[in-house]
Amino acid sequence: MSDDVGHITAIVEATVESLGFELVRVTYGGGRKPTLQIMAERPDGTMSLEDCATLSREVSLLLDVEDPLVEQYLLEVSSPGIDRPLTRPKDFERWVGFEVKAEMNTTIDSRRRFRGKLMSFDGETIVLKTEDGEQALIYSDLSKAKLILTDELLEAVQKKDAAQTTEDPS
């Protein structure tokens, strides 16, 4: 399964980037009819419905030619959303100050899951302020992480959206 994701990522990444987007995550799996999810955004973090439709058409055409998967699947192209996954170093840099859930590949003090405010990221170490104090997590040991939907996150995203609307009223 992870081989499929790596192979698909390699296939679609150039197309995603050529259209002016950044690939956030590729996932594949599900029930009787698996879903291939391509998550992307513009460099400024935005992704409109029209952007999703454009990217979906182009990726679908590419996958029809490359045909990387044997079974039938559903293609889903989406933005990361407000409670987005944090998959790249730049995601951690961008979202310092917000609540995060993180799951590690290795245990730290008998724990794999952590939740707290993202205090800093230096490219190698993620520092969370948890209920138990500050916790340093090694980025390379991270299994997955995502933002937690909070009032502060909603407010920050709304301010950013309002600023972009006044910059580009189209």
Buried (B, 14 or more C-beta within 10 A) or exposed (E): EEEBBEBBBEBBBEBBEEBEBBBBBBBBEEEEEBEBBBBBBBEEBEBEEEBBEBBBEBBEEBBEEEEBBEEEBEEBBBBBBEEBBBBEBEBBBBBBEBBBBBBBEEEEEEEEEBEBBBBBBEEEEBBBBBEEEEBEBEBEBBEBBBBBBBEEBEEBBEEEEEEEEEEEEE
